[in-house]
Structures are given as structure tokens and as C-alpha cells.
């Protein structure tokens, strides 16, 4: 699932944007020129696999709250032994 997720162009764009600094889903959509639903789907999937953390922030001036997404890792190491083992005869 991880390789499939990272193989997606939209997911990589989202990950690049939240690697710079924590951002809201709306900011991610704006910076990547994708629809909000697409951005939020990618953010949720990245969160599910642990590549992005989610925090709730409160706007002290207006009292609203929103989620902020942040990349967990600067780099990612993937071991393919378990995947390649499936193809051994």
C-alpha cells in the first residue's frame, strides 16, 4: 500500500507541501492546485500510514479550530525483501 500511495503524483505533491511546514487541508489544496476533496483524501491516506501527523489548532482570535498536517519524516527507507520474497520460486 505504501509504494502504491507514494506512486501517486497527487500524494507526492501533498507530501512535499506539508514537508515545508504544517498546513491546513485548504492550504494544501491551494498550494497544489487540486480540489479540496482530493487534497483531504491524500492527507488522510498519508496519515493512515504514518507519514503525516494531524494536530488540531485553535484560532484564538475567532475561536475556530482546524486540523493541521505535518510530514513525519525527511526521508523514507523501504526494504523490499518482503515484497520480493513473494516472487521467489
C-alpha positions as MATLAB code, in Angstrom:
seq = 'XXXXXXXXXXXXXXXXXXXXXXXXXXXXXXXXXXXXXXXXXXXXXXXXXXXXXXXXXXXXXXXXXXXXXXXXXXXXXXXXXXXXXXXXX';
ca = [
       0.000    0.000    0.000;
       2.832    2.435    0.834;
       4.535    2.114   -2.551;
       1.206    2.457   -4.326;
       0.444    5.552   -2.282;
       3.819    7.154   -2.995;
       3.485    6.253   -6.662;
       0.605    8.708   -6.914;
       1.586   12.144   -8.253;
      -1.010   13.954   -6.121;
       0.174   12.238   -2.951;
       3.773   13.209   -3.594;
       2.711   16.832   -4.188;
       0.793   16.879   -0.908;
       3.723   15.361    0.959;
       6.123   17.965   -0.461;
       3.855   20.816    0.675;
       3.483   19.582    4.267;
       7.203   18.780    4.484;
       7.988   22.521    4.368;
       5.744   23.420    7.291;
       2.472   22.344    8.914;
      -0.520   23.329    6.786;
      -4.284   23.033    6.796;
      -6.024   20.902    4.196;
      -7.276   24.048    2.466;
      -3.722   25.426    2.274;
      -2.534   22.123    0.810;
      -5.275   22.223   -1.830;
      -4.445   25.834   -2.710;
      -0.686   25.236   -2.961;
      -1.068   22.109   -5.101;
      -3.914   23.414   -7.297;
      -6.006   20.329   -6.555;
      -9.552   20.136   -5.295;
     -10.126   20.119   -1.545;
     -11.626   16.601   -1.593;
      -8.571   15.270   -3.451;
      -6.168   17.000   -1.050;
      -8.028   15.744    2.029;
      -8.163   12.171    0.679;
      -4.403   12.176    0.159;
      -3.777   13.731    3.574;
      -5.970   11.118    5.259;
      -4.190    8.261    3.488;
      -0.770    9.688    4.406;
      -1.946    9.964    8.000;
      -3.189    6.350    7.987;
       0.266    5.057    7.022;
       2.042    7.327    9.498;
       3.783    9.674    7.067;
       1.782   12.695    8.219;
       0.671   13.750   11.698;
      -2.526   15.663   12.356;
      -2.944   18.299   15.038;
      -5.948   20.389   15.917;
      -5.197   24.113   16.066;
      -7.405   26.795   17.560;
      -7.667   30.268   16.077;
      -7.627   32.345   19.267;
      -8.983   35.441   17.541;
     -12.087   33.848   16.052;
     -12.405   30.736   18.202;
     -12.471   28.362   15.224;
     -10.463   25.167   15.115;
      -8.978   23.290   12.188;
      -6.640   20.414   11.505;
      -3.029   20.995   10.563;
      -0.997   18.350    8.744;
       2.760   17.896    9.032;
       5.171   15.404    7.462;
       6.747   12.996    9.960;
       9.898   12.197    8.029;
      12.526   13.955    5.977;
      13.415   10.710    4.198;
      11.994    7.224    3.953;
      13.804    3.900    3.751;
      11.887    0.998    2.246;
      13.051   -2.602    2.427;
      11.818   -4.677   -0.450;
      12.804   -8.107    0.899;
       9.274   -8.996    1.994;
       7.776   -7.824   -1.293;
      10.372   -9.539   -3.448;
      10.094  -12.743   -1.426;
       6.617  -13.229   -2.829;
       8.142  -13.730   -6.281;
      10.738  -16.327   -5.277;
      10.080  -19.840   -6.580;
];
